[in-house]
Amino acid sequence: MNDRAIRLLRGESVDRTPLFPFILGFCAKNGGYPIASIYDDPERSFELQSTTHEQYGFDWGPIYGYASYGTWEFGGEVRMPTGEYEQAPFHTRFPVELEEDVERLTLPDPKQAGCLPLAMEFSRLQEKQGTPISIVCGGTFTIAGNIC
């Protein structure tokens, strides 16, 4: 995060609106890596995003997350992007497929469940580099929708 974004967050005047594009897949491609590396390799993801943000003058720092959060963490399955048009991990099996599956849901262990260990590693990199610690996990209804 640069001075412009910090000033905006403090309510101070800025010379222009800060630019914070959500372009995770582009960061991978820009650095010559597969898009999956943004989601399954926190160190490379952080590096690729940092380099791209600096290259194009973006005002925020690297982030971790994707829209399918909840599926993998609650026992479903996601697949990392590999196809030409795939931009993020996506559901391949939901943890709740039948009504009775709801009763079997348990709270995920944040040290082991789904992308949480990767997100935690990414957050440690954010802290080490002095960038805002932020991951994208979605809201309550998004997570519920990603479970069934």
C-alpha positions as CSV (number, residue, x, y, z in Angstrom):
1,M,0.0,0.0,0.0
2,N,1.4,3.4,-1.0
3,D,1.1,6.8,0.5
4,R,-1.9,7.7,-1.6
5,A,-3.9,4.8,-0.2
6,I,-2.8,5.6,3.4
7,R,-3.8,9.2,3.0
8,L,-7.2,8.1,1.7
9,L,-7.8,5.8,4.6
10,R,-6.9,8.6,7.0
11,G,-9.5,10.8,5.3
12,E,-6.8,13.1,3.9
13,S,-6.8,14.6,0.4
14,V,-5.3,12.6,-2.4
15,D,-4.1,13.6,-5.9
16,R,-6.3,11.0,-7.5
17,T,-8.5,8.0,-6.6
18,P,-6.3,5.1,-5.6
19,L,-6.2,2.2,-8.0
20,F,-6.8,-1.2,-6.6
21,P,-7.6,-3.7,-9.3
22,F,-8.6,-7.3,-8.6
23,I,-6.3,-8.9,-11.1
24,L,-4.8,-12.0,-9.5
25,G,-4.8,-14.1,-12.6
26,F,-3.2,-11.3,-14.6
27,C,-0.4,-11.0,-12.0
28,A,0.5,-14.7,-12.6
29,K,0.4,-14.4,-16.4
30,N,2.4,-11.1,-16.2
31,G,5.1,-12.9,-14.4
32,G,5.1,-16.0,-16.6
33,Y,3.5,-18.4,-14.2
34,P,0.3,-20.4,-14.3
35,I,-2.7,-18.8,-12.6
36,A,-2.9,-21.6,-10.0
37,S,0.4,-20.3,-8.5
38,I,-1.6,-17.3,-7.2
39,Y,-3.7,-19.6,-5.1
40,D,-1.5,-22.6,-4.2
41,D,1.9,-20.9,-3.6
42,P,1.7,-18.0,-1.2
43,E,5.3,-16.8,-1.6
44,R,5.2,-16.8,-5.4
45,S,1.7,-15.2,-5.3
46,F,3.0,-12.4,-3.0
47,E,6.0,-11.8,-5.3
48,L,4.0,-11.8,-8.5
49,Q,1.4,-9.4,-7.1
50,S,4.0,-7.1,-5.7
51,T,6.0,-7.0,-8.9
52,T,2.8,-6.4,-11.0
53,H,1.5,-3.7,-8.7
54,E,4.8,-1.9,-8.8
55,Q,5.1,-2.3,-12.5
56,Y,1.7,-0.7,-13.2
57,G,1.6,1.8,-10.3
58,F,-1.2,0.3,-8.4
59,D,-1.9,1.7,-4.9
60,W,-2.7,-1.3,-2.8
61,G,-0.7,-4.4,-1.9
62,P,-1.1,-8.1,-2.5
63,I,-4.2,-10.0,-1.3
64,Y,-5.1,-13.7,-1.0
65,G,-8.5,-15.3,-1.6
66,Y,-11.1,-16.4,-4.1
67,A,-14.8,-16.5,-4.4
68,S,-15.3,-20.3,-3.7
69,Y,-14.2,-19.9,-0.1
70,G,-16.0,-22.3,2.1
71,T,-16.3,-25.3,-0.2
72,W,-12.8,-26.8,0.5
73,E,-12.7,-25.6,4.1
74,F,-15.9,-27.5,5.0
75,G,-14.9,-30.7,3.3
76,G,-15.8,-30.2,-0.3
77,E,-13.4,-30.1,-3.2
78,V,-12.1,-27.3,-5.4
79,R,-9.9,-27.5,-8.4
80,M,-7.1,-25.0,-9.1
81,P,-7.4,-23.1,-12.4
82,T,-5.7,-24.9,-15.3
83,G,-7.8,-24.1,-18.4
84,E,-7.3,-21.1,-20.7
85,Y,-10.4,-19.3,-19.3
86,E,-10.2,-20.4,-15.7
87,Q,-9.2,-17.5,-13.4
88,A,-9.7,-18.9,-9.9
89,P,-10.3,-22.1,-7.9
90,F,-13.8,-23.5,-8.4
91,H,-16.1,-26.0,-6.9
92,T,-15.9,-29.6,-8.0
93,R,-17.9,-31.1,-5.1
94,F,-19.8,-29.3,-2.4
95,P,-19.7,-30.5,1.2
96,V,-23.5,-30.5,1.4
97,E,-25.1,-32.4,-1.5
98,L,-28.1,-33.8,0.4
99,E,-30.2,-32.3,3.2
100,E,-28.8,-34.8,5.8
101,D,-25.2,-33.6,4.9
102,V,-25.9,-30.4,6.9
103,E,-26.0,-32.4,10.1
104,R,-22.5,-33.7,9.4
105,L,-20.9,-30.3,9.0
106,T,-18.2,-29.5,11.5
107,L,-16.2,-26.3,12.1
108,P,-13.1,-26.4,10.1
109,D,-9.7,-26.5,11.8
110,P,-8.1,-23.2,10.6
111,K,-4.6,-24.8,10.8
112,Q,-5.5,-27.5,8.3
113,A,-8.7,-26.7,6.4
114,G,-8.7,-25.9,2.7
115,C,-7.0,-22.7,1.8
116,L,-6.7,-21.4,5.4
117,P,-3.1,-22.6,5.9
118,L,-2.2,-20.9,2.6
119,A,-4.0,-17.7,3.6
120,M,-2.2,-17.7,6.9
121,E,1.1,-18.1,5.2
122,F,0.2,-15.3,2.8
123,S,-0.8,-13.1,5.8
124,R,2.6,-13.7,7.4
125,L,4.3,-12.5,4.2
126,Q,2.0,-9.4,4.3
127,E,3.0,-8.7,7.8
128,K,6.7,-9.2,7.1
129,Q,6.6,-6.8,4.2
130,G,4.5,-4.2,6.0
131,T,1.6,-4.4,3.7
132,P,-2.0,-4.6,4.9
133,I,-3.0,-8.0,6.1
134,S,-6.1,-8.9,4.1
135,I,-7.6,-12.0,2.7
136,V,-10.8,-12.5,0.8
137,C,-13.2,-15.0,2.5
138,G,-16.6,-13.8,1.5
139,G,-19.6,-13.1,3.6
140,T,-21.9,-15.4,5.5
141,F,-24.3,-16.0,2.6
142,T,-21.5,-16.4,0.1
143,I,-19.9,-19.1,2.3
144,A,-23.3,-20.8,2.8
145,G,-23.8,-20.8,-1.0
146,N,-20.4,-22.3,-1.4
147,I,-21.1,-25.1,1.0
148,C,-24.2,-26.5,-0.8
